[in-house]
Structure formats: structure tokens, C-alpha cells
Amino acid sequence: MDDSPKHSFNLPLDQQMIRDKCLHPSAAFVEFLMEDVATSIPARFEKIVRLFPERIAVKTRDRALTFEELNRAANRIAHAIWQRSAKIEEPIALLLEQGVDVIAALLGTVKTGNIYVPLDPAFPLLRNQAVLLDASAKLIITNQSNFSLAKVLAGNKIAVINIDELPAFLGCANPPLRITADTLAYVLYTSGSTGTPKGVVQNHRNVLHLIMRYTNRAHITPEDRIALLRSFNVHQGTLMSFAALLNGAAILPFDTKREGLQELAHWLAREEITLCRMGPTLLRHLTAILRDEDHYPRLREISFSGEPLYWSDVARSKKHFPANCALVNSFGSTEVSSCCEFTIATDPAIENGVVPCGYPTNEMEILVLQDDGRESPPGDVGEIAVRSRFLALEYWRNPEFTGAKFLPSPTGKEERIYLTGDQGRLSPDGRLEHLGRKDFQVKNR
């Protein structure tokens, strides 16, 4: 099989031109190769550590670690996990707030060949208990500030590791484990907005392929400073974190709920953020408080996901960003990550309504299906589906729902089809327009 990256079709000229214009001005970009996709997250990360040991890897208001320091911290956590259990592909819960600790913990977990299951300390107790029960996690990684909550969640059945109290004798060397691309990496639980939260399973290969697509499209380099505005409980948080850590760039977590919009406006400029990803609602609120003189000359790309982006949002915000800053609308889900993108190349003042989702990313094909499973012709409404060999593997221990949502491809190849449950239509050139959830349809007979 040819493993070279592919587009489902050629991008329209205006899309390609605007993307070329917004690429990193430096010559430091190095293409993320398919051969790295066939390794593992720890292998790629440790390669970056050897190349850029003294570069800042993660920075918050209170702490900053270089790649070498982050690797040593992750290795100590890995050795602590390994002491508890020498198994692999076991679910390990991470009960940590946004920041340095959670990044070190997830790296430490995947370095042991185990599966990280992120919990949010701010979530309701019942939600975290339900996730722990469904995942069957036998270990919680936490820190001192969340230790009491971890003990409540653990009860007498789950072990707890407090990373602020690791024994001094734990080593800092890379664990001598051979982890393959097919080793399971994480289980992320969906929001549950359309039913009970379900654990979405992903392996190292698919995470690396996602990072390859994003890296090569955005030309991410070690010079980039990437904002982390979403938690690890959602795939956008995973995307932005690994996009930095696996390319030698800095990841800068920021908790908007705790710090506030005003501080976010100052922080983006002060920290010279170059790439960030946010929901359109956050953009709307941020734009409302910005002054005319507020500008962000280092920003070269802002991407949006999770909800409709309106042309009016773009028009109000564009004056604050440099002319070569790409504004990218994207479509995806935990099951398919970011599979469709639209780089805004027209004047938003002349457009109305919702910004399109755009065109498929490499090795992702967008289909619009009728109720009988046939493909809808361009312009007709149907269910949005995604065909690829890089979809999520399954829903954790839920074969019935997996079988209903992930279908074999008629091509008979390694590809599968994921049914998103969303309504949409394709233009003749393959551009996707999102029209809401299929579940919320009302039929008048």
C-alpha cells in the first residue's frame, strides 16, 4: 500500500493560495514523515528531546520545563506506574488540572504502553465516577491539590499515585519498552450531549497521523508557541498538545474559566502565541472586550471547532490579527479528530451566515449519505460520514455501539466509515456545509 499522504481531491485555488501565504516565514520547518507515524508517541517525543533538550516544552504562569526536564519528569511517573504494574494497555486515570503536571503524566503513561483516561477535577463527582467505572481503571495519577478528590473517587478499590510525593529513588531514564504504533494510547469520553458519555479508543498510529496532518498543513516548527485553551478531555486538547510536544514547539496551557477573558487578551500578546484553537463562542466574547488598539502580530493561525462559526464573527475579529494570520474553520469529533478544514480566503464583510466546514484533510474522505446508505449527489442533504483508515478504533468495551457507528467500507480496503449523526451537504467541488444534528430533525408528515 502507498503510505504517502493524499488529498481526497485537489483544493480550490483560493484555498491553496491563502494557505501558502500563511505558512511559517522561517525555513526551519521540517516535514513530519510517514515513517514517524509507524513508530510511537514516546519514540517521536524522545527524538525531539534529543534534538531540542534546552528548548521550553511547556510553560504556565508558575512553571516552565525544557524538553529535557519534561522528559525526566515523565520518566519518573512512568517508573512509578511500572512499579505498580508491569502490564500494558491498562487504563490509567489522570485526575489533574490544566498545566504542567497533566502533560508530564500523560507522557509518563504512554511511555509505559498504557492507556490514559483524563478526568477533569472541575467535573461533577458523578461524571468522574461513571468514567472510572466504565473504563475499569485500577490506578489514578494525581497531584497534591487533587489528592483528596482522588481518594474519594478511588475508594478502597483503586490505587492512587501522588506525583508530588514520588520516592527519590525513581529513575529518570527512558523506560526500555518497545511500544508499537498499534499500542492503545488513550480513551477520551464524549460529552454525552447526545446520550451517555462513551469512551473513544485511539492508538499511537492514529494520534501520530493526526499530528502529521496538522504539522505539514500548518508548517509547525520549534519556533512556534502554541496555546492550549481546551482540556485533555477533548480531542482538540490532545491535538494542540502533541502538535507542540512532537515538533519541538512550546505548549502554553491557559485556563480561561479561572483566569478570565481580560487576562486571555493580555496573555495572548504577552506570551507571543503563534497558533491557537478556540470555540467560536470564545472568539465572540474575546472580540467584544478587545480595544481597537489590541493587536497580535505574532499570531499566524487561529483555528475554530466545536460549534458554528459565523461570517460576522470573522468580520468583527479580523482587524485585531495580522494580514497573514490564517483563520481556519474545522469540523471533527472525538471519533475522527479534525477531518475537514476551511481556510478563510474571502472578505468576511461580503458573506452571510455560517462559515463552511471546508475540505477533507489528508487521507480523510467526506461522504454525505442517504437513509439507505447511498451517497447523496452534490447539493442534497444527508448524514455526514467520514471514510478513512485513521478513524478511532472503537468505543471502549461497547461493541454494539461500535458496530452501529463504524461500518466497513465497500471498497474492501483497510478503510472504515464513521457515521457522525450530523446533517450536511457537499458542493460540486467537495466543500462541506454542516446543517446540524440528525437527531434533532423534525419531520412533518
HUMOBEL-V173812 format. One record per residue. N is the residue number from 1. RES is the residue in three letters. PHI is phi in whole degrees, -180 to 180 (* if undefined). PSI is psi in degrees with one decimal (999 if undefined). D_LAST is the distance of its C-alpha to the last C-alpha in Angstrom with 1 decimal. Layout:
# HUMOBEL-V173812
[[N | RES | PHI | PSI | D_LAST] [N | RES | PHI | PSI | D_LAST]]
This chain:
# HUMOBEL-V173812
[[1 | MET | * | 136.7 | 48.7] [2 | ASP | -73 | 118.9 | 49.1] [3 | ASP | -95 | 8.6 | 48.8] [4 | SER | -72 | 146.4 | 49.0] [5 | PRO | -61 | 145.8 | 46.3] [6 | LYS | -134 | 151.3 | 43.6] [7 | HIS | -99 | 146.5 | 41.0] [8 | SER | -66 | -26.8 | 37.8] [9 | PHE | -166 | 169.2 | 38.7] [10 | ASN | -72 | 139.1 | 41.0] [11 | LEU | -70 | 147.6 | 40.1] [12 | PRO | -58 | 153.7 | 39.9] [13 | LEU | -60 | -39.8 | 43.3] [14 | ASP | -66 | -35.4 | 42.6] [15 | GLN | -65 | -46.0 | 41.4] [16 | GLN | -65 | -39.5 | 44.5] [17 | MET | -65 | -43.7 | 46.8] [18 | ILE | -69 | -34.6 | 45.6] [19 | ARG | -67 | -42.5 | 45.9] [20 | ASP | -62 | -38.1 | 49.3] [21 | LYS | -67 | -30.1 | 50.4] [22 | CYS | -95 | 4.6 | 49.4] [23 | LEU | -68 | 159.3 | 51.1] [24 | HIS | -56 | 130.6 | 53.9] [25 | PRO | -69 | -17.5 | 57.1] [26 | SER | -80 | 155.9 | 59.3] [27 | ALA | -90 | 10.9 | 60.5] [28 | ALA | -79 | -7.2 | 60.2] [29 | PHE | -67 | 133.0 | 56.8] [30 | VAL | -122 | 125.9 | 57.1] [31 | GLU | -60 | 138.7 | 54.2] [32 | PHE | -81 | 118.6 | 52.6] [33 | LEU | -93 | 153.2 | 53.2] [34 | MET | -62 | -28.1 | 51.2] [35 | GLU | -64 | -29.0 | 54.3] [36 | ASP | -74 | -28.1 | 53.8] [37 | VAL | -64 | -28.6 | 50.2] [38 | ALA | -86 | 11.4 | 51.8] [39 | THR | -106 | -114.3 | 54.0] [40 | SER | -159 | 164.9 | 52.9] [41 | ILE | -61 | -48.3 | 52.3] [42 | PRO | -60 | -38.1 | 55.8] [43 | ALA | -63 | -45.2 | 57.4] [44 | ARG | -66 | -43.4 | 55.9] [45 | PHE | -64 | -44.5 | 56.7] [46 | GLU | -67 | -29.8 | 60.2] [47 | LYS | -64 | -43.3 | 60.8] [48 | ILE | -65 | -39.0 | 59.8] [49 | VAL | -60 | -41.3 | 62.1] [50 | ARG | -66 | -34.2 | 65.0] [51 | LEU | -78 | -37.2 | 64.3] [52 | PHE | -133 | 56.4 | 63.8] [53 | PRO | -62 | -32.3 | 65.4] [54 | GLU | -96 | -3.6 | 66.4] [55 | ARG | -74 | 149.1 | 63.2] [56 | ILE | -69 | 126.9 | 61.0] [57 | ALA | -96 | -43.2 | 58.1] [58 | VAL | -143 | 137.6 | 56.5] [59 | LYS | -142 | 129.7 | 57.2] [60 | THR | -123 | -175.5 | 56.2] [61 | ARG | -59 | -35.8 | 57.9] [62 | ASP | -105 | -20.6 | 60.3] [63 | ARG | -141 | 154.1 | 60.7] [64 | ALA | -147 | 133.6 | 61.0] [65 | LEU | -123 | 138.6 | 61.6] [66 | THR | -75 | 171.7 | 62.8] [67 | PHE | -62 | -38.4 | 61.4] [68 | GLU | -65 | -44.4 | 64.5] [69 | GLU | -66 | -41.0 | 64.2] [70 | LEU | -64 | -41.2 | 60.5] [71 | ASN | -63 | -41.3 | 61.2] [72 | ARG | -65 | -41.5 | 64.0] [73 | ALA | -63 | -43.1 | 61.9] [74 | ALA | -65 | -38.8 | 59.1] [75 | ASN | -65 | -38.0 | 61.8] [76 | ARG | -64 | -39.9 | 63.1] [77 | ILE | -65 | -41.0 | 59.7] [78 | ALA | -60 | -43.9 | 59.3] [79 | HIS | -66 | -34.4 | 62.7] [80 | ALA | -65 | -40.7 | 61.8] [81 | ILE | -65 | -44.4 | 58.6] [82 | TRP | -64 | -32.6 | 60.7] [83 | GLN | -64 | -35.7 | 63.2] [84 | ARG | -73 | -40.1 | 60.6] [85 | SER | -158 | 134.2 | 59.1] [86 | ALA | -95 | 15.8 | 59.9] [87 | LYS | -81 | 164.9 | 56.5] [88 | ILE | -124 | 164.8 | 53.9] [89 | GLU | 55 | 35.7 | 50.1] [90 | GLU | -98 | 137.1 | 50.2] [91 | PRO | -72 | 129.6 | 47.7] [92 | ILE | -124 | 122.2 | 49.7] [93 | ALA | -82 | 138.5 | 48.1] [94 | LEU | -112 | 109.1 | 49.2] [95 | LEU | -106 | 85.5 | 49.3] [96 | LEU | -146 | 144.2 | 50.5] [97 | GLU | -77 | 168.2 | 49.6] [98 | GLN | -58 | 129.3 | 49.2] [99 | GLY | 155 | -161.9 | 52.6] [100 | VAL | -66 | -42.7 | 55.4] [101 | ASP | -60 | -43.4 | 55.3] [102 | VAL | -69 | -33.1 | 51.8] [103 | ILE | -68 | -43.6 | 52.6] [104 | ALA | -63 | -39.1 | 55.8] [105 | ALA | -69 | -41.0 | 54.1] [106 | LEU | -70 | -35.3 | 51.3] [107 | LEU | -65 | -42.7 | 53.9] [108 | GLY | -61 | -37.7 | 56.2] [109 | THR | -67 | -48.9 | 53.4] [110 | VAL | -70 | -23.0 | 52.5] [111 | LYS | -67 | -21.1 | 56.3] [112 | THR | -93 | 0.8 | 56.5] [113 | GLY | 77 | 16.3 | 53.7] [114 | ASN | -101 | 175.8 | 51.5] [115 | ILE | -108 | 122.5 | 48.0] [116 | TYR | -90 | 140.4 | 47.5] [117 | VAL | -124 | 99.6 | 44.7] [118 | PRO | -73 | 135.0 | 44.7] [119 | LEU | -115 | 145.2 | 44.3] [120 | ASP | -103 | 118.1 | 44.2] [121 | PRO | -58 | -22.2 | 46.7] [122 | ALA | -84 | -11.0 | 44.6] [123 | PHE | -73 | 157.1 | 41.6] [124 | PRO | -58 | 147.0 | 41.2] [125 | LEU | -56 | -42.0 | 43.5] [126 | LEU | -64 | -36.2 | 40.7] [127 | ARG | -64 | -48.7 | 38.9] [128 | ASN | -64 | -36.8 | 42.2] [129 | GLN | -64 | -40.6 | 43.0] [130 | ALA | -65 | -41.1 | 39.7] [131 | VAL | -65 | -44.9 | 40.4] [132 | LEU | -59 | -43.6 | 43.9] [133 | LEU | -65 | -45.8 | 42.9] [134 | ASP | -67 | -39.5 | 40.3] [135 | ALA | -75 | -19.1 | 42.6] [136 | SER | 58 | 39.8 | 45.6] [137 | ALA | -69 | 137.0 | 47.9] [138 | LYS | -108 | 3.2 | 51.5] [139 | LEU | -149 | 137.3 | 52.9] [140 | ILE | -118 | 128.3 | 52.1] [141 | ILE | -98 | 126.8 | 53.7] [142 | THR | -146 | -175.9 | 54.3] [143 | ASN | -128 | -177.2 | 56.9] [144 | GLN | -63 | -38.3 | 58.9] [145 | SER | -69 | -21.6 | 56.5] [146 | ASN | -114 | 9.5 | 53.8] [147 | PHE | -63 | -42.5 | 56.1] [148 | SER | -62 | -43.9 | 55.6] [149 | LEU | -64 | -40.4 | 51.8] [150 | ALA | -60 | -41.2 | 52.3] [151 | LYS | -66 | -37.7 | 54.5] [152 | VAL | -63 | -45.7 | 51.9] [153 | LEU | -67 | -37.1 | 49.2] [154 | ALA | -73 | -35.3 | 51.7] [155 | GLY | 59 | -135.9 | 53.0] [156 | ASN | -106 | 9.8 | 55.5] [157 | LYS | -110 | -19.7 | 53.5] [158 | ILE | -122 | 134.0 | 53.1] [159 | ALA | -76 | 153.7 | 56.1] [160 | VAL | -128 | 132.9 | 56.3] [161 | ILE | -113 | 121.9 | 58.1] [162 | ASN | -96 | 109.2 | 59.2] [163 | ILE | -70 | -12.2 | 59.9] [164 | ASP | -82 | -5.1 | 62.1] [165 | GLU | -132 | 37.4 | 64.4] [166 | LEU | -70 | 141.1 | 64.7] [167 | PRO | -64 | 146.4 | 68.2] [168 | ALA | -65 | -24.9 | 70.6] [169 | PHE | -78 | -7.7 | 71.5] [170 | LEU | -64 | 136.7 | 68.0] [171 | GLY | -76 | 164.0 | 68.4] [172 | CYS | -112 | 1.1 | 66.9] [173 | ALA | -77 | 154.6 | 67.0] [174 | ASN | -60 | 130.8 | 63.9] [175 | PRO | -59 | 134.9 | 63.0] [176 | PRO | -83 | 60.3 | 64.2] [177 | LEU | -115 | 142.2 | 60.9] [178 | ARG | -97 | 106.5 | 59.2] [179 | ILE | -106 | 130.7 | 55.5] [180 | THR | -97 | 170.1 | 53.5] [181 | ALA | -65 | -23.5 | 50.4] [182 | ASP | -91 | -2.3 | 48.4] [183 | THR | -65 | 138.8 | 49.5] [184 | LEU | -68 | 140.5 | 46.7] [185 | ALA | -109 | -46.7 | 46.9] [186 | TYR | -154 | 162.6 | 44.3] [187 | VAL | -125 | 114.4 | 41.4] [188 | LEU | -105 | 132.3 | 39.2] [189 | TYR | -93 | 133.6 | 36.7] [190 | THR | -66 | 165.9 | 33.3] [191 | SER | -66 | -26.6 | 32.4] [192 | GLY | 83 | 12.1 | 30.0] [193 | SER | -67 | -23.1 | 27.5] [194 | THR | -116 | 27.6 | 24.7] [195 | GLY | 145 | -165.0 | 26.4] [196 | THR | -66 | 136.2 | 30.0] [197 | PRO | -56 | 137.6 | 32.5] [198 | LYS | -125 | 141.5 | 33.4] [199 | GLY | -82 | 121.3 | 36.7] [200 | VAL | -98 | 124.3 | 36.5] [201 | VAL | -99 | 135.0 | 39.6] [202 | GLN | -136 | 149.7 | 41.5] [203 | ASN | -108 | 175.4 | 44.9] [204 | HIS | -63 | -40.1 | 47.7] [205 | ARG | -58 | -47.0 | 46.9] [206 | ASN | -71 | -35.1 | 43.4] [207 | VAL | -63 | -45.8 | 44.6] [208 | LEU | -65 | -35.9 | 47.4] [209 | HIS | -67 | -39.8 | 45.2] [210 | LEU | -60 | -46.2 | 43.0] [211 | ILE | -66 | -36.4 | 46.2] [212 | MET | -60 | -45.5 | 47.5] [213 | ARG | -62 | -45.8 | 44.4] [214 | TYR | -69 | -44.1 | 44.7] [215 | THR | -59 | -49.8 | 48.5] [216 | ASN | -74 | -27.1 | 48.8] [217 | ARG | -76 | -41.9 | 46.1] [218 | ALA | -95 | -4.1 | 47.5] [219 | HIS | 55 | 54.9 | 51.2] [220 | ILE | -72 | 134.1 | 51.8] [221 | THR | -131 | 169.4 | 55.6] [222 | PRO | -61 | -14.5 | 58.0] [223 | GLU | -80 | -12.2 | 58.3] [224 | ASP | -76 | 149.4 | 54.7] [225 | ARG | -125 | 108.7 | 54.0] [226 | ILE | -105 | 126.2 | 50.5] [227 | ALA | -78 | 140.0 | 48.8] [228 | LEU | -115 | 98.4 | 47.0] [229 | LEU | -103 | -6.9 | 44.6] [230 | ARG | -117 | 151.9 | 42.2] [231 | SER | -80 | 170.6 | 43.2] [232 | PHE | -74 | -4.3 | 43.7] [233 | ASN | -74 | -11.6 | 40.7] [234 | VAL | -124 | 155.4 | 38.5] [235 | HIS | -67 | -24.9 | 38.8] [236 | GLN | -64 | -36.3 | 39.8] [237 | GLY | -65 | -41.2 | 42.8] [238 | THR | -62 | -45.5 | 43.8] [239 | LEU | -57 | -52.6 | 43.4] [240 | MET | -68 | -37.5 | 45.6] [241 | SER | -66 | -51.2 | 48.3] [242 | PHE | -71 | -28.0 | 48.9] [243 | ALA | -59 | -36.5 | 48.7] [244 | ALA | -78 | -55.0 | 51.8] [245 | LEU | -63 | -29.8 | 53.6] [246 | LEU | -96 | 9.0 | 53.4] [247 | ASN | -130 | 4.8 | 54.6] [248 | GLY | 80 | 9.9 | 57.5] [249 | ALA | -89 | 167.9 | 55.6] [250 | ALA | -94 | 137.0 | 55.6] [251 | ILE | -106 | 130.7 | 52.6] [252 | LEU | -122 | 98.8 | 52.6] [253 | PRO | -71 | 143.7 | 50.4] [254 | PHE | -144 | 127.5 | 49.4] [255 | ASP | -97 | 99.4 | 47.6] [256 | THR | -65 | -37.7 | 45.8] [257 | LYS | -63 | -38.4 | 44.9] [258 | ARG | -83 | -40.3 | 48.5] [259 | GLU | -87 | -31.6 | 50.3] [260 | GLY | 95 | 159.3 | 48.0] [261 | LEU | -66 | -40.1 | 46.8] [262 | GLN | -61 | -42.9 | 50.1] [263 | GLU | -69 | -35.8 | 52.0] [264 | LEU | -59 | -43.4 | 49.4] [265 | ALA | -59 | -43.2 | 50.1] [266 | HIS | -71 | -41.0 | 53.9] [267 | TRP | -63 | -42.0 | 53.6] [268 | LEU | -58 | -38.1 | 51.8] [269 | ALA | -79 | -45.8 | 54.7] [270 | ARG | -61 | -40.1 | 57.4] [271 | GLU | -88 | 2.1 | 56.5] [272 | GLU | 53 | 49.4 | 56.0] [273 | ILE | -63 | 136.2 | 52.6] [274 | THR | -106 | -32.7 | 51.7] [275 | LEU | -134 | 138.3 | 48.3] [276 | CYS | -149 | 161.2 | 45.6] [277 | ARG | -132 | 130.9 | 42.0] [278 | MET | -147 | 163.2 | 39.9] [279 | GLY | -79 | 149.4 | 36.4] [280 | PRO | -55 | -34.0 | 35.3] [281 | THR | -62 | -41.8 | 35.5] [282 | LEU | -64 | -42.0 | 39.1] [283 | LEU | -58 | -43.6 | 39.9] [284 | ARG | -61 | -47.0 | 38.4] [285 | HIS | -69 | -38.4 | 40.6] [286 | LEU | -65 | -45.9 | 43.6] [287 | THR | -60 | -34.2 | 43.4] [288 | ALA | -65 | -26.0 | 43.3] [289 | ILE | -102 | -6.7 | 46.7] [290 | LEU | -74 | 143.1 | 48.5] [291 | ARG | -89 | 163.0 | 51.2] [292 | ASP | -59 | -31.4 | 51.8] [293 | GLU | -85 | -1.8 | 54.8] [294 | ASP | -79 | 117.3 | 52.9] [295 | HIS | -137 | 157.0 | 52.8] [296 | TYR | -131 | 78.4 | 52.6] [297 | PRO | -64 | -21.0 | 54.7] [298 | ARG | -87 | -16.5 | 54.6] [299 | LEU | -66 | 125.2 | 50.8] [300 | ARG | -117 | -11.7 | 49.8] [301 | GLU | -158 | 136.1 | 46.3] [302 | ILE | -126 | 126.0 | 43.5] [303 | SER | -115 | 151.3 | 40.3] [304 | PHE | -126 | 145.5 | 37.1] [305 | SER | -162 | 166.3 | 34.4] [306 | GLY | 97 | -18.5 | 32.0] [307 | GLU | -166 | 167.7 | 29.8] [308 | PRO | -63 | 137.2 | 28.9] [309 | LEU | -106 | 127.3 | 32.1] [310 | TYR | -100 | 149.9 | 31.9] [311 | TRP | -60 | -31.5 | 34.2] [312 | SER | -65 | -34.2 | 35.5] [313 | ASP | -61 | -43.9 | 36.7] [314 | VAL | -65 | -45.3 | 38.6] [315 | ALA | -61 | -41.2 | 40.2] [316 | ARG | -70 | -28.5 | 41.5] [317 | SER | -94 | -22.8 | 43.0] [318 | LYS | -62 | -29.1 | 44.5] [319 | LYS | -67 | -17.5 | 47.7] [320 | HIS | -90 | -9.5 | 48.8] [321 | PHE | -114 | 151.6 | 48.8] [322 | PRO | -65 | 159.2 | 51.2] [323 | ALA | -62 | -29.9 | 50.2] [324 | ASN | -95 | 15.4 | 50.3] [325 | CYS | -84 | 118.9 | 48.0] [326 | ALA | -79 | 131.7 | 44.9] [327 | LEU | -107 | 117.6 | 41.6] [328 | VAL | -121 | 118.5 | 39.3] [329 | ASN | -90 | 139.1 | 35.6] [330 | SER | -135 | 158.5 | 34.6] [331 | PHE | -128 | 139.1 | 31.7] [332 | GLY | 180 | -171.0 | 32.2] [333 | SER | -160 | 174.2 | 32.0] [334 | THR | -58 | -33.8 | 34.5] [335 | GLU | -75 | -27.6 | 33.5] [336 | VAL | -124 | 0.4 | 34.2] [337 | SER | 56 | -147.5 | 36.3] [338 | SER | -90 | 113.6 | 36.3] [339 | CYS | -116 | -5.5 | 34.9] [340 | CYS | -149 | 135.1 | 34.0] [341 | GLU | -141 | 149.8 | 36.0] [342 | PHE | -135 | 114.5 | 36.1] [343 | THR | -89 | 122.8 | 39.5] [344 | ILE | -73 | 112.7 | 39.3] [345 | ALA | -118 | 1.2 | 41.4] [346 | THR | -114 | 170.4 | 40.3] [347 | ASP | -76 | 114.8 | 41.1] [348 | PRO | -64 | -19.2 | 38.5] [349 | ALA | -68 | -21.2 | 39.3] [350 | ILE | -100 | 1.8 | 37.6] [351 | GLU | -107 | 158.2 | 34.4] [352 | ASN | -132 | 159.8 | 31.3] [353 | GLY | 79 | -146.9 | 28.6] [354 | VAL | -95 | 139.3 | 28.6] [355 | VAL | -69 | 135.4 | 31.4] [356 | PRO | -63 | 158.5 | 30.2] [357 | CYS | -73 | -28.9 | 30.8] [358 | GLY | 102 | -140.1 | 33.0] [359 | TYR | -122 | 152.3 | 34.4] [360 | PRO | -62 | 146.0 | 35.1] [361 | THR | -80 | 172.1 | 38.4] [362 | ASN | -55 | 133.4 | 40.9] [363 | GLU | 62 | 24.6 | 39.8] [364 | MET | -123 | 128.6 | 36.2] [365 | GLU | -117 | 129.5 | 33.6] [366 | ILE | -96 | 128.7 | 30.1] [367 | LEU | -120 | 152.0 | 27.2] [368 | VAL | -121 | 116.6 | 23.6] [369 | LEU | -109 | 143.3 | 21.8] [370 | GLN | -80 | 172.7 | 18.6] [371 | ASP | -61 | -27.1 | 16.9] [372 | ASP | -90 | 5.2 | 19.3] [373 | GLY | 93 | -8.2 | 22.2] [374 | ARG | -77 | 152.5 | 23.1] [375 | GLU | -73 | 135.6 | 24.2] [376 | SER | -79 | 142.0 | 22.1] [377 | PRO | -68 | 159.5 | 24.1] [378 | PRO | -52 | 134.5 | 25.4] [379 | GLY | 95 | -19.7 | 23.0] [380 | ASP | -89 | 145.7 | 19.8] [381 | VAL | -86 | 142.1 | 18.1] [382 | GLY | -165 | -170.6 | 18.4] [383 | GLU | -84 | 131.9 | 20.2] [384 | ILE | -73 | 130.0 | 23.8] [385 | ALA | -131 | 155.8 | 26.4] [386 | VAL | -124 | 128.1 | 30.2] [387 | ARG | -112 | 127.3 | 32.6] [388 | SER | -170 | 164.1 | 36.2] [389 | ARG | -97 | 8.9 | 39.1] [390 | PHE | -121 | 32.8 | 39.5] [391 | LEU | -79 | 164.9 | 36.5] [392 | ALA | -55 | 153.3 | 37.1] [393 | LEU | -73 | -42.2 | 38.5] [394 | GLU | -177 | 175.9 | 36.3] [395 | TYR | -93 | 132.7 | 35.1] [396 | TRP | -55 | 116.2 | 38.2] [397 | ARG | 51 | 39.2 | 38.6] [398 | ASN | -139 | 68.3 | 34.9] [399 | PRO | -63 | -30.9 | 34.7] [400 | GLU | -66 | -46.9 | 31.3] [401 | PHE | -71 | -35.0 | 29.5] [402 | THR | -58 | -46.1 | 31.8] [403 | GLY | -66 | -27.9 | 30.7] [404 | ALA | -78 | -28.1 | 27.0] [405 | LYS | -104 | -28.5 | 27.5] [406 | PHE | -110 | 115.5 | 30.5] [407 | LEU | -113 | 150.0 | 30.2] [408 | PRO | -68 | 148.8 | 33.1] [409 | SER | -83 | 139.7 | 33.2] [410 | PRO | -61 | -18.2 | 33.1] [411 | THR | -68 | -19.1 | 36.3] [412 | GLY | 77 | 6.5 | 38.2] [413 | LYS | -89 | -169.5 | 40.1] [414 | GLU | -71 | -11.3 | 40.5] [415 | GLU | -67 | 152.9 | 37.3] [416 | ARG | -131 | 169.9 | 34.2] [417 | ILE | -119 | 129.5 | 30.7] [418 | TYR | -107 | 128.1 | 29.3] [419 | LEU | -90 | 115.5 | 25.5] [420 | THR | -79 | -23.9 | 25.3] [421 | GLY | 81 | 4.7 | 21.8] [422 | ASP | -103 | 150.8 | 21.7] [423 | GLN | -96 | 145.9 | 19.6] [424 | GLY | -169 | -177.3 | 21.6] [425 | ARG | -150 | 155.6 | 22.7] [426 | LEU | -108 | 140.3 | 26.2] [427 | SER | -80 | 168.3 | 28.1] [428 | PRO | -58 | -27.6 | 30.3] [429 | ASP | -93 | 8.2 | 33.3] [430 | GLY | 93 | 9.9 | 31.5] [431 | ARG | -80 | 133.9 | 30.9] [432 | LEU | -94 | 134.8 | 28.1] [433 | GLU | -115 | 125.6 | 25.8] [434 | HIS | -90 | 134.9 | 24.3] [435 | LEU | -125 | 20.1 | 20.8] [436 | GLY | 101 | 179.4 | 20.6] [437 | ARG | -76 | 139.7 | 19.8] [438 | LYS | -65 | -33.7 | 17.1] [439 | ASP | -61 | -26.6 | 17.1] [440 | PHE | -95 | 9.8 | 16.0] [441 | GLN | -65 | 144.3 | 12.7] [442 | VAL | -122 | 122.4 | 9.7] [443 | LYS | -105 | 128.0 | 6.3] [444 | ASN | -98 | 122.1 | 3.8] [445 | ARG | -111 | 999 | 0.0]]
